[in-house]
Amino acid sequence: MPKTILTENFKAGAAISPYRIAKPGAADGEVIQAAAVGDAMFGISDSLGAAAAGDRVDIITMGVAEVELGGNVTRGGLITSDANGKGVAAAPAAGVNNRVIGIARVSGVAGDIIDVQLCPGQIQGA
């Protein structure tokens, strides 16, 4: 169950689906869906998302948020973004730095919506 501490409102730089990882857009105060493990992730969209560019969108930036999964994750594991802003397991890879949005509080599979403890960070490549 989400326990939001801070939700901030931004301008969407493109459509943002509900429960997706967000990153900064092209301008200050703008966000778009994350699309890669190296993106500067800082929050997760709420249950409404944004239908189109220019719409307002609420992004949960502190606390426990819900994210839709794009693959299998295990509770306690670090979560990063896939190409669609969905949460997937983060793992170090040679020469690649993975950004993370937080820690899975439960296990899940692709399509599940799970709780994530938000704590953005980075895993150094092996």
N, CA, C and O atoms as CSV, one atom per row, in Angstrom:
chain,resi,resn,atom,element,x,y,z
A,1,MET,N,N,0.842,-1.177,0.000
A,1,MET,CA,C,0.000,0.000,0.000
A,1,MET,C,C,0.884,1.236,0.000
A,1,MET,O,O,1.726,1.393,0.885
A,2,PRO,N,N,0.706,2.123,-0.987
A,2,PRO,CA,C,1.547,3.310,-1.055
A,2,PRO,C,C,1.389,4.208,0.166
A,2,PRO,O,O,0.299,4.359,0.717
A,3,LYS,N,N,2.498,4.792,0.566
A,3,LYS,CA,C,2.511,5.769,1.645
A,3,LYS,C,C,3.304,6.964,1.138
A,3,LYS,O,O,4.492,7.116,1.420
A,4,THR,N,N,2.615,7.802,0.385
A,4,THR,CA,C,3.241,8.943,-0.253
A,4,THR,C,C,3.624,9.994,0.784
A,4,THR,O,O,2.806,10.387,1.616
A,5,ILE,N,N,4.865,10.440,0.725
A,5,ILE,CA,C,5.324,11.532,1.573
A,5,ILE,C,C,5.305,12.834,0.773
A,5,ILE,O,O,4.931,13.883,1.298
A,6,LEU,N,N,5.710,12.766,-0.503
A,6,LEU,CA,C,5.744,13.965,-1.334
A,6,LEU,C,C,5.314,13.633,-2.752
A,6,LEU,O,O,5.899,12.771,-3.408
A,7,THR,N,N,4.284,14.327,-3.215
A,7,THR,CA,C,3.834,14.250,-4.604
A,7,THR,C,C,3.980,15.646,-5.188
A,7,THR,O,O,3.504,16.622,-4.607
A,8,GLU,N,N,4.642,15.741,-6.342
A,8,GLU,CA,C,4.857,17.036,-6.996
A,8,GLU,C,C,4.167,17.049,-8.349
A,8,GLU,O,O,4.066,16.016,-9.012
A,9,ASN,N,N,3.693,18.214,-8.755
A,9,ASN,CA,C,2.997,18.368,-10.013
A,9,ASN,C,C,3.926,18.973,-11.055
A,9,ASN,O,O,4.586,19.979,-10.797
A,10,PHE,N,N,3.976,18.354,-12.234
A,10,PHE,CA,C,4.852,18.782,-13.319
A,10,PHE,C,C,4.058,18.904,-14.617
A,10,PHE,O,O,2.925,18.433,-14.717
A,11,LYS,N,N,4.672,19.544,-15.603
A,11,LYS,CA,C,4.149,19.562,-16.965
A,11,LYS,C,C,4.701,18.322,-17.664
A,11,LYS,O,O,5.900,18.052,-17.588
A,12,ALA,N,N,3.845,17.570,-18.340
A,12,ALA,CA,C,4.282,16.383,-19.074
A,12,ALA,C,C,4.866,16.804,-20.423
A,12,ALA,O,O,4.255,17.584,-21.152
A,13,GLY,N,N,6.047,16.285,-20.748
A,13,GLY,CA,C,6.673,16.557,-22.034
A,13,GLY,C,C,6.167,15.628,-23.121
A,13,GLY,O,O,6.461,15.824,-24.300
A,14,ALA,N,N,5.405,14.617,-22.727
A,14,ALA,CA,C,4.800,13.627,-23.624
A,14,ALA,C,C,3.785,12.861,-22.785
A,14,ALA,O,O,3.721,13.052,-21.570
A,15,ALA,N,N,3.002,12.009,-23.405
A,15,ALA,CA,C,2.061,11.185,-22.646
A,15,ALA,C,C,2.833,10.336,-21.632
A,15,ALA,O,O,3.907,9.818,-21.937
A,16,ILE,N,N,2.280,10.198,-20.428
A,16,ILE,CA,C,2.890,9.388,-19.373
A,16,ILE,C,C,1.813,8.455,-18.844
A,16,ILE,O,O,0.784,8.905,-18.341
A,17,SER,N,N,2.051,7.171,-18.957
A,17,SER,CA,C,1.090,6.187,-18.461
A,17,SER,C,C,1.082,6.169,-16.938
A,17,SER,O,O,2.060,6.581,-16.315
A,18,PRO,N,N,-0.008,5.698,-16.326
A,18,PRO,CA,C,-0.030,5.561,-14.869
A,18,PRO,C,C,1.032,4.579,-14.378
A,18,PRO,O,O,1.392,3.634,-15.081
A,19,TYR,N,N,1.519,4.811,-13.180
A,19,TYR,CA,C,2.465,3.910,-12.497
A,19,TYR,C,C,3.771,3.705,-13.271
A,19,TYR,O,O,4.317,2.602,-13.283
A,20,ARG,N,N,4.270,4.759,-13.915
A,20,ARG,CA,C,5.507,4.656,-14.687
A,20,ARG,C,C,6.600,5.517,-14.066
A,20,ARG,O,O,6.327,6.548,-13.452
A,21,ILE,N,N,7.827,5.079,-14.237
A,21,ILE,CA,C,8.993,5.800,-13.730
A,21,ILE,C,C,9.188,7.054,-14.586
A,21,ILE,O,O,9.090,7.008,-15.813
A,22,ALA,N,N,9.466,8.174,-13.910
A,22,ALA,CA,C,9.618,9.456,-14.598
A,22,ALA,C,C,11.047,9.975,-14.505
A,22,ALA,O,O,11.788,9.670,-13.570
A,23,LYS,N,N,11.406,10.773,-15.511
A,23,LYS,CA,C,12.710,11.438,-15.548
A,23,LYS,C,C,12.494,12.873,-16.003
A,23,LYS,O,O,11.417,13.210,-16.494
A,24,PRO,N,N,13.509,13.725,-15.847
A,24,PRO,CA,C,13.368,15.111,-16.312
A,24,PRO,C,C,13.140,15.179,-17.815
A,24,PRO,O,O,13.684,14.378,-18.575
A,25,GLY,N,N,12.326,16.149,-18.236
A,25,GLY,CA,C,12.091,16.381,-19.655
A,25,GLY,C,C,13.104,17.368,-20.218
A,25,GLY,O,O,14.176,17.563,-19.644
A,26,ALA,N,N,12.765,17.983,-21.334
A,26,ALA,CA,C,13.678,18.895,-22.025
A,26,ALA,C,C,13.800,20.250,-21.338
A,26,ALA,O,O,14.773,20.970,-21.564
A,27,ALA,N,N,12.823,20.607,-20.501
A,27,ALA,CA,C,12.829,21.920,-19.844
A,27,ALA,C,C,12.645,21.745,-18.341
A,27,ALA,O,O,12.153,20.715,-17.881
A,28,ASP,N,N,13.045,22.761,-17.585
A,28,ASP,CA,C,12.806,22.741,-16.144
A,28,ASP,C,C,11.304,22.613,-15.891
A,28,ASP,O,O,10.497,23.219,-16.596
A,29,GLY,N,N,10.936,21.827,-14.887
A,29,GLY,CA,C,9.536,21.664,-14.534
A,29,GLY,C,C,8.762,20.722,-15.428
A,29,GLY,O,O,7.537,20.642,-15.338
A,30,GLU,N,N,9.468,20.005,-16.295
A,30,GLU,CA,C,8.835,19.086,-17.243
A,30,GLU,C,C,9.356,17.671,-16.999
A,30,GLU,O,O,10.532,17.490,-16.681
A,31,VAL,N,N,8.480,16.659,-17.149
A,31,VAL,CA,C,8.882,15.258,-16.998
A,31,VAL,C,C,8.384,14.432,-18.172
A,31,VAL,O,O,7.418,14.788,-18.847
A,32,ILE,N,N,9.067,13.328,-18.392
A,32,ILE,CA,C,8.658,12.324,-19.376
A,32,ILE,C,C,8.908,10.949,-18.761
A,32,ILE,O,O,9.547,10.833,-17.716
A,33,GLN,N,N,8.401,9.918,-19.419
A,33,GLN,CA,C,8.644,8.560,-18.938
A,33,GLN,C,C,10.107,8.205,-19.115
A,33,GLN,O,O,10.723,8.550,-20.123
A,34,ALA,N,N,10.655,7.515,-18.131
A,34,ALA,CA,C,12.010,6.983,-18.280
A,34,ALA,C,C,11.984,5.932,-19.385
A,34,ALA,O,O,10.951,5.308,-19.627
A,35,ALA,N,N,13.122,5.736,-20.057
A,35,ALA,CA,C,13.150,4.812,-21.183
A,35,ALA,C,C,14.425,3.970,-21.246
A,35,ALA,O,O,14.646,3.261,-22.227
A,36,ALA,N,N,15.263,4.041,-20.214
A,36,ALA,CA,C,16.511,3.272,-20.223
A,36,ALA,C,C,17.087,3.197,-18.816
A,36,ALA,O,O,16.775,4.033,-17.969
A,37,VAL,N,N,17.924,2.201,-18.568
A,37,VAL,CA,C,18.506,2.019,-17.233
A,37,VAL,C,C,19.396,3.180,-16.814
A,37,VAL,O,O,19.613,3.384,-15.620
A,38,GLY,N,N,19.910,3.937,-17.755
A,38,GLY,CA,C,20.799,5.051,-17.436
A,38,GLY,C,C,20.101,6.385,-17.249
A,38,GLY,O,O,20.755,7.385,-16.954
A,39,ASP,N,N,18.773,6.420,-17.417
A,39,ASP,CA,C,18.031,7.681,-17.281
A,39,ASP,C,C,18.054,8.206,-15.849
A,39,ASP,O,O,18.148,7.427,-14.900
A,40,ALA,N,N,17.968,9.508,-15.696
A,40,ALA,CA,C,17.974,10.173,-14.392
A,40,ALA,C,C,16.589,10.105,-13.757
A,40,ALA,O,O,15.854,11.092,-13.750
A,41,MET,N,N,16.238,8.945,-13.227
A,41,MET,CA,C,14.914,8.707,-12.644
A,41,MET,C,C,14.774,9.407,-11.303
A,41,MET,O,O,15.715,9.434,-10.510
A,42,PHE,N,N,13.585,9.981,-11.045
A,42,PHE,CA,C,13.409,10.626,-9.750
A,42,PHE,C,C,12.026,10.466,-9.155
A,42,PHE,O,O,11.768,11.007,-8.080
A,43,GLY,N,N,11.123,9.745,-9.807
A,43,GLY,CA,C,9.798,9.559,-9.253
A,43,GLY,C,C,8.962,8.629,-10.101
A,43,GLY,O,O,9.419,8.103,-11.116
A,44,ILE,N,N,7.708,8.431,-9.658
A,44,ILE,CA,C,6.776,7.536,-10.341
A,44,ILE,C,C,5.437,8.244,-10.484
A,44,ILE,O,O,4.949,8.866,-9.541
A,45,SER,N,N,4.845,8.146,-11.681
A,45,SER,CA,C,3.543,8.774,-11.912
A,45,SER,C,C,2.462,8.105,-11.066
A,45,SER,O,O,2.557,6.926,-10.727
A,46,ASP,N,N,1.438,8.883,-10.734
A,46,ASP,CA,C,0.341,8.346,-9.926
A,46,ASP,C,C,-0.608,7.520,-10.805
A,46,ASP,O,O,-0.257,7.157,-11.927
A,47,SER,N,N,-1.785,7.231,-10.301
A,47,SER,CA,C,-2.737,6.367,-11.009
A,47,SER,C,C,-3.385,7.031,-12.225
A,47,SER,O,O,-4.086,6.365,-12.988
A,48,LEU,N,N,-3.163,8.326,-12.416
A,48,LEU,CA,C,-3.770,9.028,-13.550
A,48,LEU,C,C,-2.820,9.195,-14.727
A,48,LEU,O,O,-3.252,9.102,-15.876
A,49,GLY,N,N,-1.539,9.437,-14.472
A,49,GLY,CA,C,-0.605,9.715,-15.546
A,49,GLY,C,C,-0.971,11.005,-16.264
A,49,GLY,O,O,-1.618,11.878,-15.685
A,50,ALA,N,N,-0.561,11.129,-17.522
A,50,ALA,CA,C,-0.872,12.309,-18.350
A,50,ALA,C,C,-1.199,11.827,-19.755
A,50,ALA,O,O,-0.448,11.040,-20.330
A,51,ALA,N,N,-2.310,12.290,-20.312
A,51,ALA,CA,C,-2.768,11.827,-21.621
A,51,ALA,C,C,-1.919,12.353,-22.779
A,51,ALA,O,O,-1.787,11.687,-23.805
A,52,ALA,N,N,-1.345,13.546,-22.614
A,52,ALA,CA,C,-0.609,14.143,-23.734
A,52,ALA,C,C,0.407,15.161,-23.237
A,52,ALA,O,O,0.363,15.595,-22.086
A,53,ALA,N,N,1.322,15.534,-24.125
A,53,ALA,CA,C,2.285,16.593,-23.820
A,53,ALA,C,C,1.527,17.856,-23.450
A,53,ALA,O,O,0.520,18.200,-24.070
A,54,GLY,N,N,2.030,18.545,-22.424
A,54,GLY,CA,C,1.411,19.772,-21.970
A,54,GLY,C,C,0.442,19.576,-20.825
A,54,GLY,O,O,0.124,20.529,-20.114
A,55,ASP,N,N,-0.038,18.343,-20.632
A,55,ASP,CA,C,-0.918,18.053,-19.491
A,55,ASP,C,C,-0.120,18.146,-18.198
A,55,ASP,O,O,1.108,18.059,-18.212
A,56,ARG,N,N,-0.810,18.320,-17.097
A,56,ARG,CA,C,-0.186,18.289,-15.779
A,56,ARG,C,C,-0.198,16.847,-15.293
A,56,ARG,O,O,-1.122,16.088,-15.587
A,57,VAL,N,N,0.841,16.477,-14.545
A,57,VAL,CA,C,0.959,15.105,-14.039
A,57,VAL,C,C,1.543,15.140,-12.632
A,57,VAL,O,O,2.468,15.902,-12.351
A,58,ASP,N,N,0.992,14.304,-11.748
A,58,ASP,CA,C,1.519,14.173,-10.395
A,58,ASP,C,C,2.563,13.066,-10.373
A,58,ASP,O,O,2.322,11.954,-10.843
A,59,ILE,N,N,3.734,13.394,-9.816
A,59,ILE,CA,C,4.844,12.451,-9.694
A,59,ILE,C,C,5.170,12.284,-8.214
A,59,ILE,O,O,5.438,13.259,-7.514
A,60,ILE,N,N,5.144,11.051,-7.752
A,60,ILE,CA,C,5.495,10.752,-6.365
A,60,ILE,C,C,7.017,10.710,-6.295
A,60,ILE,O,O,7.655,9.927,-6.998
A,61,THR,N,N,7.598,11.557,-5.442
A,61,THR,CA,C,9.059,11.659,-5.375
A,61,THR,C,C,9.647,11.197,-4.046
A,61,THR,O,O,10.860,11.013,-3.938
A,62,MET,N,N,8.806,11.007,-3.037
A,62,MET,CA,C,9.282,10.497,-1.742
A,62,MET,C,C,8.234,9.576,-1.144
A,62,MET,O,O,7.034,9.828,-1.247
A,63,GLY,N,N,8.705,8.502,-0.516
A,63,GLY,CA,C,7.809,7.586,0.165
A,63,GLY,C,C,7.725,6.264,-0.565
A,63,GLY,O,O,8.690,5.822,-1.189
A,64,VAL,N,N,6.563,5.634,-0.485
A,64,VAL,CA,C,6.294,4.366,-1.158
A,64,VAL,C,C,5.302,4.644,-2.273
A,64,VAL,O,O,4.233,5.204,-2.033
A,65,ALA,N,N,5.653,4.253,-3.495
A,65,ALA,CA,C,4.797,4.466,-4.661
A,65,ALA,C,C,4.525,3.129,-5.334
A,65,ALA,O,O,5.187,2.130,-5.054
A,66,GLU,N,N,3.540,3.125,-6.226
A,66,GLU,CA,C,3.229,1.932,-6.996
A,66,GLU,C,C,3.829,2.073,-8.394
A,66,GLU,O,O,3.767,3.142,-9.001
A,67,VAL,N,N,4.413,0.977,-8.901
A,67,VAL,CA,C,4.974,0.962,-10.247
A,67,VAL,C,C,4.500,-0.295,-10.970
A,67,VAL,O,O,4.379,-1.366,-10.375
A,68,GLU,N,N,4.234,-0.141,-12.270
A,68,GLU,CA,C,3.903,-1.309,-13.082
A,68,GLU,C,C,5.200,-1.981,-13.501
A,68,GLU,O,O,6.158,-1.318,-13.898
A,69,LEU,N,N,5.218,-3.304,-13.408
A,69,LEU,CA,C,6.433,-4.051,-13.735
A,69,LEU,C,C,6.495,-4.439,-15.206
A,69,LEU,O,O,5.480,-4.722,-15.841
A,70,GLY,N,N,7.731,-4.442,-15.731
A,70,GLY,CA,C,7.999,-4.886,-17.089
A,70,GLY,C,C,8.729,-6.222,-17.102
A,70,GLY,O,O,9.102,-6.712,-18.168
A,71,GLY,N,N,8.936,-6.810,-15.942
A,71,GLY,CA,C,9.631,-8.098,-15.824
A,71,GLY,C,C,9.545,-8.585,-14.389
A,71,GLY,O,O,8.922,-7.947,-13.540
A,72,ASN,N,N,10.176,-9.721,-14.127
A,72,ASN,CA,C,10.160,-10.291,-12.784
A,72,ASN,C,C,11.073,-9.519,-11.845
A,72,ASN,O,O,12.190,-9.151,-12.210
A,73,VAL,N,N,10.588,-9.277,-10.634
A,73,VAL,CA,C,11.407,-8.656,-9.593
A,73,VAL,C,C,11.190,-9.415,-8.291
A,73,VAL,O,O,10.158,-10.055,-8.089
A,74,THR,N,N,12.173,-9.331,-7.426
A,74,THR,CA,C,12.107,-9.995,-6.126
A,74,THR,C,C,12.110,-8.953,-5.032
A,74,THR,O,O,12.856,-7.976,-5.098
A,75,ARG,N,N,11.270,-9.155,-4.015
A,75,ARG,CA,C,11.215,-8.209,-2.892
A,75,ARG,C,C,12.622,-7.984,-2.355
A,75,ARG,O,O,13.409,-8.917,-2.202
A,76,GLY,N,N,12.910,-6.734,-2.075
A,76,GLY,CA,C,14.235,-6.356,-1.592
A,76,GLY,C,C,15.207,-6.007,-2.697
A,76,GLY,O,O,16.286,-5.478,-2.432
A,77,GLY,N,N,14.834,-6.301,-3.947
A,77,GLY,CA,C,15.719,-6.012,-5.079
A,77,GLY,C,C,15.593,-4.579,-5.559
A,77,GLY,O,O,14.560,-3.935,-5.374
A,78,LEU,N,N,16.659,-4.090,-6.180
A,78,LEU,CA,C,16.667,-2.742,-6.743
A,78,LEU,C,C,15.878,-2.704,-8.049
A,78,LEU,O,O,15.912,-3.648,-8.838
A,79,ILE,N,N,15.161,-1.583,-8.266
A,79,ILE,CA,C,14.309,-1.423,-9.442
A,79,ILE,C,C,14.833,-0.295,-10.323
A,79,ILE,O,O,15.178,0.782,-9.837
A,80,THR,N,N,14.887,-0.563,-11.634
A,80,THR,CA,C,15.243,0.440,-12.633
A,80,THR,C,C,14.142,0.468,-13.686
A,80,THR,O,O,13.105,-0.171,-13.508
A,81,SER,N,N,14.352,1.193,-14.773
A,81,SER,CA,C,13.335,1.339,-15.817
A,81,SER,C,C,13.657,0.512,-17.049
A,81,SER,O,O,14.818,0.341,-17.421
A,82,ASP,N,N,12.584,-0.005,-17.684
A,82,ASP,CA,C,12.760,-0.590,-19.006
A,82,ASP,C,C,12.493,0.505,-20.043
A,82,ASP,O,O,12.385,1.677,-19.680
A,83,ALA,N,N,12.384,0.147,-21.316
A,83,ALA,CA,C,12.191,1.129,-22.387
A,83,ALA,C,C,10.834,1.826,-22.333
A,83,ALA,O,O,10.625,2.826,-23.020
A,84,ASN,N,N,9.894,1.299,-21.510
A,84,ASN,CA,C,8.552,1.857,-21.420
A,84,ASN,C,C,8.252,2.498,-20.072
A,84,ASN,O,O,7.094,2.780,-19.766
A,85,GLY,N,N,9.285,2.730,-19.260
A,85,GLY,CA,C,9.082,3.333,-17.949
A,85,GLY,C,C,8.558,2.364,-16.909
A,85,GLY,O,O,8.205,2.779,-15.805
A,86,LYS,N,N,8.500,1.084,-17.237
A,86,LYS,CA,C,8.055,0.064,-16.287
A,86,LYS,C,C,9.232,-0.389,-15.434
A,86,LYS,O,O,10.382,-0.325,-15.869
A,87,GLY,N,N,8.942,-0.847,-14.217
A,87,GLY,CA,C,9.989,-1.294,-13.315
A,87,GLY,C,C,10.517,-2.675,-13.661
A,87,GLY,O,O,9.747,-3.597,-13.932
A,88,VAL,N,N,11.833,-2.809,-13.651
A,88,VAL,CA,C,12.503,-4.093,-13.856
A,88,VAL,C,C,13.663,-4.192,-12.867
A,88,VAL,O,O,14.097,-3.188,-12.302
A,89,ALA,N,N,14.155,-5.403,-12.668
A,89,ALA,CA,C,15.268,-5.619,-11.748
A,89,ALA,C,C,16.528,-4.938,-12.279
A,89,ALA,O,O,16.855,-5.049,-13.461
A,90,ALA,N,N,17.224,-4.237,-11.399
A,90,ALA,CA,C,18.487,-3.584,-11.755
A,90,ALA,C,C,19.630,-4.527,-11.432
A,90,ALA,O,O,19.621,-5.193,-10.397
A,91,ALA,N,N,20.611,-4.582,-12.316
A,91,ALA,CA,C,21.777,-5.423,-12.090
A,91,ALA,C,C,22.986,-4.772,-12.745
A,91,ALA,O,O,22.880,-4.231,-13.845
A,92,PRO,N,N,24.135,-4.819,-12.077
A,92,PRO,CA,C,25.330,-4.235,-12.691
A,92,PRO,C,C,25.742,-5.006,-13.935
A,92,PRO,O,O,25.624,-6.231,-13.983
A,93,ALA,N,N,26.219,-4.294,-14.928
A,93,ALA,CA,C,26.727,-4.907,-16.158
A,93,ALA,C,C,28.036,-4.223,-16.517
A,93,ALA,O,O,28.250,-3.061,-16.171
A,94,ALA,N,N,28.895,-4.928,-17.196
A,94,ALA,CA,C,30.208,-4.396,-17.555
A,94,ALA,C,C,30.067,-3.085,-18.320
A,94,ALA,O,O,29.446,-3.033,-19.381
A,95,GLY,N,N,30.652,-2.033,-17.767
A,95,GLY,CA,C,30.692,-0.739,-18.436
A,95,GLY,C,C,29.392,0.033,-18.441
A,95,GLY,O,O,29.316,1.084,-19.077
A,96,VAL,N,N,28.359,-0.448,-17.754
A,96,VAL,CA,C,27.057,0.225,-17.748
A,96,VAL,C,C,26.687,0.612,-16.320
A,96,VAL,O,O,26.703,-0.226,-15.418
A,97,ASN,N,N,26.357,1.875,-16.122
A,97,ASN,CA,C,25.877,2.323,-14.820
A,97,ASN,C,C,24.356,2.336,-14.846
A,97,ASN,O,O,23.752,3.063,-15.634
A,98,ASN,N,N,23.741,1.539,-13.993
A,98,ASN,CA,C,22.284,1.499,-13.878
A,98,ASN,C,C,21.820,2.522,-12.856
A,98,ASN,O,O,22.301,2.525,-11.723
A,99,ARG,N,N,20.897,3.387,-13.239
A,99,ARG,CA,C,20.215,4.244,-12.281
A,99,ARG,C,C,19.087,3.420,-11.685
A,99,ARG,O,O,18.524,2.565,-12.369
A,100,VAL,N,N,18.748,3.657,-10.441
A,100,VAL,CA,C,17.643,2.947,-9.803
A,100,VAL,C,C,16.654,3.948,-9.221
A,100,VAL,O,O,17.016,5.063,-8.845
A,101,ILE,N,N,15.384,3.516,-9.155
A,101,ILE,CA,C,14.344,4.359,-8.580
A,101,ILE,C,C,14.050,3.953,-7.144
A,101,ILE,O,O,13.589,4.773,-6.351
A,102,GLY,N,N,14.312,2.693,-6.800
A,102,GLY,CA,C,14.030,2.278,-5.435
A,102,GLY,C,C,14.143,0.785,-5.220
A,102,GLY,O,O,14.784,0.071,-5.992
A,103,ILE,N,N,13.499,0.324,-4.139
A,103,ILE,CA,C,13.582,-1.070,-3.695
A,103,ILE,C,C,12.189,-1.684,-3.713
A,103,ILE,O,O,11.244,-1.110,-3.173
A,104,ALA,N,N,12.066,-2.867,-4.343
A,104,ALA,CA,C,10.792,-3.578,-4.384
A,104,ALA,C,C,10.402,-4.040,-2.984
A,104,ALA,O,O,11.209,-4.652,-2.284
A,105,ARG,N,N,9.189,-3.755,-2.579
A,105,ARG,CA,C,8.718,-4.197,-1.261
A,105,ARG,C,C,8.049,-5.556,-1.322
A,105,ARG,O,O,7.862,-6.204,-0.292
A,106,VAL,N,N,7.684,-5.996,-2.525
A,106,VAL,CA,C,7.110,-7.329,-2.750
A,106,VAL,C,C,7.663,-7.869,-4.059
A,106,VAL,O,O,8.183,-7.111,-4.878
A,107,SER,N,N,7.552,-9.169,-4.256
A,107,SER,CA,C,7.950,-9.779,-5.530
A,107,SER,C,C,6.801,-9.634,-6.525
A,107,SER,O,O,5.643,-9.500,-6.130
A,108,GLY,N,N,7.132,-9.663,-7.828
A,108,GLY,CA,C,6.096,-9.560,-8.843
A,108,GLY,C,C,6.609,-9.958,-10.210
A,108,GLY,O,O,7.800,-10.207,-10.396
A,109,VAL,N,N,5.689,-10.014,-11.171
A,109,VAL,CA,C,6.005,-10.372,-12.550
A,109,VAL,C,C,5.486,-9.280,-13.474
A,109,VAL,O,O,4.748,-8.395,-13.042
A,110,ALA,N,N,5.870,-9.341,-14.745
A,110,ALA,CA,C,5.452,-8.341,-15.726
A,110,ALA,C,C,3.940,-8.133,-15.670
A,110,ALA,O,O,3.166,-9.090,-15.662
A,111,GLY,N,N,3.536,-6.860,-15.631
A,111,GLY,CA,C,2.129,-6.507,-15.590
A,111,GLY,C,C,1.602,-6.237,-14.191
A,111,GLY,O,O,0.586,-5.561,-14.032
A,112,ASP,N,N,2.285,-6.759,-13.169
A,112,ASP,CA,C,1.878,-6.485,-11.790
A,112,ASP,C,C,2.156,-5.030,-11.442
A,112,ASP,O,O,3.053,-4.409,-12.013
A,113,ILE,N,N,1.392,-4.492,-10.513
A,113,ILE,CA,C,1.654,-3.172,-9.947
A,113,ILE,C,C,2.042,-3.409,-8.500
A,113,ILE,O,O,1.248,-3.915,-7.708
A,114,ILE,N,N,3.285,-3.035,-8.157
A,114,ILE,CA,C,3.809,-3.321,-6.821
A,114,ILE,C,C,4.250,-2.046,-6.121
A,114,ILE,O,O,4.417,-0.999,-6.746
A,115,ASP,N,N,4.433,-2.157,-4.812
A,115,ASP,CA,C,4.961,-1.050,-4.009
A,115,ASP,C,C,6.480,-0.996,-4.116
A,115,ASP,O,O,7.165,-2.017,-4.064
A,116,VAL,N,N,6.986,0.226,-4.267
A,116,VAL,CA,C,8.426,0.471,-4.335
A,116,VAL,C,C,8.777,1.562,-3.333
A,116,VAL,O,O,8.168,2.631,-3.327
A,117,GLN,N,N,9.769,1.283,-2.481
A,117,GLN,CA,C,10.301,2.306,-1.582
A,117,GLN,C,C,11.212,3.191,-2.418
A,117,GLN,O,O,12.254,2.734,-2.888
A,118,LEU,N,N,10.835,4.452,-2.610
A,118,LEU,CA,C,11.625,5.343,-3.456
A,118,LEU,C,C,12.939,5.718,-2.785
A,118,LEU,O,O,12.955,6.218,-1.660
A,119,CYS,N,N,14.030,5.473,-3.481
A,119,CYS,CA,C,15.368,5.866,-3.036
A,119,CYS,C,C,16.273,5.866,-4.264
A,119,CYS,O,O,17.081,4.956,-4.450
A,120,PRO,N,N,16.129,6.901,-5.106
A,120,PRO,CA,C,16.918,6.968,-6.339
A,120,PRO,C,C,18.417,6.865,-6.058
A,120,PRO,O,O,18.919,7.379,-5.058
A,121,GLY,N,N,19.106,6.195,-6.959
A,121,GLY,CA,C,20.546,6.022,-6.822
A,121,GLY,C,C,21.135,5.443,-8.086
A,121,GLY,O,O,20.525,5.495,-9.154
A,122,GLN,N,N,22.338,4.886,-7.954
A,122,GLN,CA,C,23.037,4.351,-9.117
A,122,GLN,C,C,23.872,3.146,-8.734
A,122,GLN,O,O,24.482,3.123,-7.665
A,123,ILE,N,N,23.902,2.133,-9.611
A,123,ILE,CA,C,24.754,0.953,-9.442
A,123,ILE,C,C,25.900,1.120,-10.432
A,123,ILE,O,O,25.663,1.298,-11.627
A,124,GLN,N,N,27.117,1.067,-9.958
A,124,GLN,CA,C,28.287,1.188,-10.841
A,124,GLN,C,C,28.465,-0.069,-11.663
A,124,GLN,O,O,28.297,-1.173,-11.145
A,125,GLY,N,N,28.803,0.075,-12.940
A,125,GLY,CA,C,29.052,-1.071,-13.812
A,125,GLY,C,C,30.239,-1.878,-13.339
A,125,GLY,O,O,31.187,-1.339,-12.769
A,126,ALA,N,N,30.180,-3.158,-13.578
A,126,ALA,CA,C,31.243,-4.079,-13.139
A,126,ALA,C,C,32.505,-3.919,-13.943
A,126,ALA,O,O,33.487,-4.619,-13.696
